[in-house]
Every structure is written in C-alpha cells, then in structure tokens.
Amino acid sequence: MLFEDNNLDINMSLFMPDINIKNFNRDTNFLEAEEGFLRGNMFRNEYVPYKNLTYLKLNPKNEKEKLLYHLMAVSFAITDLNLYLDLHPDCKEAFELFKRYVKEKRELTQEYVKMYEPTTVTKTTGTKYTWINSPWPWDKTGGSLYV
C-alpha cells in the first residue's frame, strides 16, 4: 500500500515494523509512535527527507529488542506530544493520544522490567540491586540493542 506524504510516494510497510497498515488512521494529523520515532516527529505533514533520503526500517533481532524498540518509540511519542501540548494545551486529539501513550509506556515498562532488566535506576524488581548488571552502551552485546 502506498501513502502519499509531502508529494512523495513511499511504501510505508518498508519503514514501519509491526504496524498494521489496515488500521493506520490517515484522518489524523498525528502519526503512530513507531513511524514518528523513525521520522523524528509525530506530525504527518512535517517530514521532509534530506536530499531525497529517507529513514529505514529498524529490525529488532529478538523479542527483547522488539519490546525495547516499541518502548523507545512510545517514549519518543510522549515527549514530542508533550512539547506540542505545551503550545497547544486545548488540542483534544493530541491530549488523548498523549494519555494513550502514557498508559502504554507504563505497561510496556512493567513488562520489560519484569522480563529483562530495569530501564532506569528507579525501576527495580526482586530482592537484589541489578542495575549494574544491565548491558552498558560500551558493552559489545551485538545486535541492535541500542538503536
């Protein structure tokens, strides 16, 4: 399926991992979290490719990376919508989307922490301090853990 955006024909299925294109709502000014994350903003008409280059689909290599990628996309969406809402506090559409992503982030974070490791120093589980055991950016864990 092709989307027309900024007069460009882009096959969005190449760029949006795990997004059901049939449920993609083109009647809104806002994008879904994953596409906004890849584009660098949550607004449908704000993406202008640099020198006809575009973003590429990120391919998580396992379930842990897939969950982390989704968590990062939702976190990005919350931040971008927060900035928008600072200037447009009466936008109901943005606020509803913001609340949806806040709830989703809470659920994703709980799932990730329970299954894998803390996402921040304050997200702990169990009876032992485990933050130090998480992979650090300079650890060569392979794959695309740090997108």
Wavefront OBJ file of the C-alpha trace (Angstrom):
o trace
v 0.000 0.000 0.000
v 1.342 3.423 -0.871
v 0.872 6.562 1.173
v 1.265 9.987 -0.325
v 3.041 12.284 2.056
v 4.632 15.596 1.066
v 4.014 14.630 -2.570
v 6.246 11.582 -2.206
v 5.063 8.052 -2.831
v 6.507 5.976 -0.017
v 5.771 2.321 0.593
v 5.288 2.730 4.348
v 5.311 -1.017 5.021
v 9.057 -0.901 4.317
v 9.586 1.603 7.095
v 7.147 0.684 9.841
v 7.914 -2.617 11.566
v 4.967 -4.408 13.157
v 2.380 -1.783 12.246
v -0.912 -2.985 10.839
v -1.299 -0.735 7.795
v -5.030 -1.535 7.508
v -5.617 0.080 10.918
v -3.431 3.076 10.163
v -5.544 6.236 10.519
v -4.807 8.806 7.823
v -7.555 11.146 9.081
v -5.437 12.452 11.937
v -2.611 14.979 11.999
v -0.554 12.651 14.179
v 1.408 9.525 13.334
v 1.626 6.258 15.197
v 4.533 6.053 17.664
v 6.817 3.837 15.579
v 6.578 5.967 12.450
v 7.010 9.169 14.443
v 10.083 7.680 16.114
v 11.631 6.816 12.750
v 10.756 10.196 11.216
v 11.820 12.221 14.245
v 8.433 13.848 14.831
v 4.820 12.816 15.421
v 3.242 15.048 12.784
v 2.001 13.702 9.470
v 2.999 16.679 7.310
v 6.286 17.610 8.963
v 8.654 15.050 7.440
v 10.842 16.350 4.624
v 13.576 13.951 3.535
v 17.085 15.354 3.385
v 18.371 15.205 -0.213
v 15.720 12.605 -1.110
v 16.998 10.277 1.612
v 14.534 8.713 3.993
v 14.565 6.718 7.185
v 14.920 2.949 7.150
v 13.032 0.241 8.940
v 14.732 -0.912 12.108
v 14.765 -4.674 12.546
v 14.869 -5.864 16.147
v 16.622 -9.225 16.248
v 14.682 -10.812 19.113
v 11.713 -10.276 21.435
v 13.748 -8.266 23.925
v 14.893 -5.824 21.243
v 11.373 -5.632 19.789
v 9.918 -4.704 23.176
v 12.700 -2.166 23.833
v 12.189 -0.644 20.370
v 8.466 -0.252 20.995
v 9.137 1.254 24.425
v 11.569 3.748 22.886
v 9.037 4.706 20.184
v 6.270 5.276 22.729
v 8.639 7.302 24.937
v 9.540 9.451 21.940
v 5.854 9.969 21.123
v 5.157 11.114 24.692
v 8.000 13.637 24.588
v 7.043 15.019 21.180
v 3.360 15.286 22.084
v 4.314 16.919 25.399
v 6.182 19.646 23.533
v 3.211 20.165 21.227
v 0.765 20.294 24.127
v 2.901 22.941 25.845
v 1.973 25.243 22.950
v -1.489 23.809 22.186
v -2.975 22.782 25.570
v -6.547 22.706 24.221
v -5.871 20.170 21.443
v -8.069 17.247 22.486
v -6.702 14.913 19.807
v -3.109 15.405 20.974
v -4.066 15.063 24.630
v -5.981 11.812 24.045
v -3.038 10.389 22.106
v -0.667 11.571 24.843
v -2.731 9.809 27.539
v -2.876 6.621 25.443
v 0.910 6.564 25.082
v 1.499 7.328 28.776
v -0.639 4.312 29.697
v 1.058 2.159 27.069
v 4.529 3.199 28.263
v 3.654 2.293 31.841
v 2.511 -1.178 30.720
v 5.491 -1.729 28.384
v 7.958 -0.627 31.054
v 6.463 -3.007 33.613
v 6.614 -5.850 31.085
v 10.200 -5.088 30.064
v 11.446 -4.758 33.643
v 9.712 -7.973 34.658
v 11.026 -9.949 31.669
v 14.505 -8.495 31.178
v 16.098 -5.710 33.221
v 15.489 -2.273 34.711
v 15.049 0.581 32.247
v 16.091 3.233 34.759
v 17.834 3.114 38.091
v 14.468 3.554 39.842
v 12.805 0.606 38.069
v 13.845 -2.342 40.212
v 12.472 -5.813 40.790
v 13.384 -8.694 43.041
v 15.441 -8.536 46.182
v 18.810 -7.539 44.732
v 20.166 -4.343 43.169
v 20.581 -5.313 39.495
v 21.041 -2.011 37.650
v 24.786 -2.584 37.354
v 24.164 -5.918 35.581
v 22.332 -4.360 32.630
v 24.301 -4.005 29.386
v 26.034 -0.667 29.020
v 26.448 1.109 25.673
v 30.148 0.242 25.554
v 29.462 -3.449 26.193
v 29.685 -5.310 22.938
v 26.448 -7.254 23.177
v 25.988 -7.370 19.394
v 22.774 -6.868 17.519
v 20.891 -3.600 17.575
v 20.153 -3.318 21.306
v 20.996 0.392 21.313
v 19.132 1.737 18.326
l 1 2 3 4 5 6 7 8 9 10 11 12 13 14 15 16 17 18 19 20 21 22 23 24 25 26 27 28 29 30 31 32 33 34 35 36 37 38 39 40 41 42 43 44 45 46 47 48 49 50 51 52 53 54 55 56 57 58 59 60 61 62 63 64 65 66 67 68 69 70 71 72 73 74 75 76 77 78 79 80 81 82 83 84 85 86 87 88 89 90 91 92 93 94 95 96 97 98 99 100 101 102 103 104 105 106 107 108 109 110 111 112 113 114 115 116 117 118 119 120 121 122 123 124 125 126 127 128 129 130 131 132 133 134 135 136 137 138 139 140 141 142 143 144 145 146 147
